[in-house]
Amino acid sequence: MMKVDTGIIKNNTYIGKDVYKMEIQTDLADEVQCGQFVEVEVPNYFLRRPISVCEVKEDHTIVLVYKVVGDGTRFMTTMHDEISLFGPCGNGFPVVDEDVLLIGGGVGVPPLLQTAKEYKKIGKNVSVVVGFNTKEDAILIDELKEYSDALYIATMDGSEGTKGTVIDAINENNVDCEYVLSCGPLPMLKAINTKYKKGCISLEARMACGIGACMGCVVKDSEGNSLRVCKDGPVFPIGKVML
């Protein structure tokens, strides 16, 4: 894990409702595991922003996909030259010798792209189910299709795919896979925790430092012990964390 000042290749690529893509050439690309994140320094803002790595490309390039939710991420859309990164942070998704079902919701979808690439690289069957509020919110669909054997979409308003949640889409399409990796909003992760026994979930949290020092992202495990999302996670085995 290290801090690097590096160059932005491309930014401000609009890929969905308030969602943007940034491509960065950095030596960190050689170290990133799927599901890990980096801490992005935003000029004139005290705290770094934790952003999951969406994709690792050849030529030492990483792709970050981020949503504008406040002044800091809004300022990120204006950054086009140098950028300071700290990372890669946290524990990523395991890559195991099993077929996999990837489940994502909203801005929890981006880290699934590199995860899908890693599983296809070892010849596994990859099923993907993603959920959004509306069709306009859907992101990375074409990219995920490239690295999956089957992809299903759920939208809460029914404007694309199954009307309802990712669980509704799984049931409607009879998606059958025991091993699950998932990232998304808390209600979705709770449903995953209930339905599945094998695999991992990735939690979203305010991770100011990224190294477990500030204790701002503490959660409890099933035995009541404190865990730090940034340091002990963000990826945890299904059933490990009290949601």
N, C-alpha and C positions, 0 to 999 in steps of 0.2 A: 504494500500500500504506500502510495507516495503522492506528493503534491507536484503538479506540473503546470507550467504555463505553455499553452499550445495554440495552434491556429485553427480558426473556424473556416471550413471549406465552404459551407453553405448554411444559411439559416433563414428563418421566416418563411419556410415552405408550408403553406396552409394545407393541412390534410383532413380537416374535419372541423366541426363547430368549436371554435376557440382553441383548436389543437394545432400545434406546429412541430416541424421536424428540423433538427439541427445536426449537421454532419461535421465531425471534428477529426482532424488527423492528429493522432497522439500515440506515444509509446505505450500508454495504458491498454491499448487494444490487444496487446500480446498477453495481458494478464487477466482480462475480464472473463468471468464465467457467466453463463446464462443465469439471469435472475439477480445478478448483483447490481449495485447502483453506484453513481458518483455524486460527490458534493460539488455543486457549481457555484463559484463565486460570482455574485452579481454586483457590479460596481455601485458604490454609494449605499449598499444595503449590508447591514452587519452580519446577518446569518446567511450561510450558504443554503442553496436549494438542493434537496436530494432528488435526483432524477434517475429512474431505472434505465439501464442500457437496453435499448430496443434491439440493436443489431450490431454485430462486428463484421466489418467488411475486410476484404483484402486491402493492401496498401496502408495498413495501420489506421484504419478509419472506424470510428464508432458512431452510431446513430442514436440520438436522444430524441424522444417524442415527449412533449410537455404540453400541459394545458394552462392557459392563462386564467388564473383564479385570483390574482391580486396584482399590486403594483410591481412586485419583484419579478414575477413571471411575465408580466406585460413588458417590463424593461428588457427581459431576455430576448424578445422578438427584435430588438434594435441592435443587438450585438452581432458584429460582423468581422471582427479582426481577431485579437488574442482573447483567450479565455483561460481562467485558472480552474483546474480540476483537482479534486482530492479523491483518491480511490485506487482501485475498485474497493467498495465497502460491502460488508455483510457477507452472509452465506448465500450462495446461489442455489438454483434448482439442481438436484442430483440428476445425472445422466446414467440410467441403469439399463440392464439388459431385458427390457420389457417394452411391449407396445404401450402407448401413452395416450391419455385423454387430457388435452389442455383446455382449461375453462377460464375465460377472462370476462371481466365486466368493465366497461368504460375505459378510464385511463390505466386500468390494470391489464389491458390487452398488450401494450408494447413489449414487455419482457418475454411474452410467449413466442415472439417471432424468432429470436435467437435460440430459444429452447426447442422450437420445432426444427430448426436447421440442424441442431446438434443430434436430435433423435433420428432424423432422416439420414444423417451422415453415417450412423451406425446401422442403418437398414431396418429401422423399426417402423411399424404402422403408427401413424400420427392422426388422431381425430381431434378436431378443434370445435369448441362451442363458445361463441362470444355473445354478450348481451349489451344492449344499449337502450337508452330511453326512446330514441326515434331513429329512423333511417338516416337522417342528417347527422346524427352523432356517430355513426359507424366509421371506424378507422381501420386501416391496414388489412382490409379484406382481401385484396388481390395479392398482397405480399404473403399472407398466411396460406392462401390457396396454393401458392407455388410450393410450399413445404409441408403440405398436409395431404392425407389420403381422402379425408372427408371434412367438410366444414359446414357448420350450421349456425344460423343467426337467430337471435331472439330480440324483439323490441317490445317495450312495454305498451306502446300504442298500436302494435300490429302493422306498422308501415313497412316492415321488412321481416321476412321469415316468420317464425312462430310468435304469436302474440303472448307476451308474458315474460317469464324469467328464463335463465339458462337451464334451470331444472325442467321447466316446461318443454323446452326444445329438446333436451336429452330424452325425456319420456316420449314425446311425440315422434321422434325419429329412431327410437329404440337403440340409442347409442350404448353399446355394451363394451365397457373396458374397465378393468378393476383398478388400474394404476392411474392416479389423477394428480396433475399439477395445476394449481389455480392461483390467480391473482385478481383482486377486484375489491369492491366495497364490502363492508362488514356483513350486511344481511346475506349477501351471496355466499361469503365464506362460511357463515353459520350453517347455511343449507348444505354446503359441500361437506362440512364436518359431520353433519347428521347422516348424509346419504352414503358416504364412502369411508372406507377403513384404511386403504393403502394409498400412499402418496404424500404430497406436501401442499401447504398453502403459503402464500406470501402476503404478509400484512402491510397495510399502508399506515404510516404514522408520521408525526412531526419529528424529524430526525435532524436536530440542529448541528450536532458535532460529527456524527457518523462513526464514532469510535467507542461509544458507550460511556463517555466521561460525564456528560451533562445530566444523564438519568431522566431525560425528558420524554422517553418513549417506552417506559416500563410497562410490561403486561405481566399477568400471573399465569403460571402453568397449572396443570390439573392437580398438582400437589400443593399449590399455594406459594410456590417459589417465584421470585421476581426474575424476569428476563428482559433484556434490552432488545428492542426490535432491530436496532441498527447493528448491534454487535453479535447477539445470539441468533438473530434472524437476518433479514426479514422473512426468510424461508424457514418454516417449522413443519415437522411431521404432522399429519392430520391427527387431531385429538390431543396434541401436546399443550396447546394454549387455551385458556378459558376465554371464550369470545362473548 
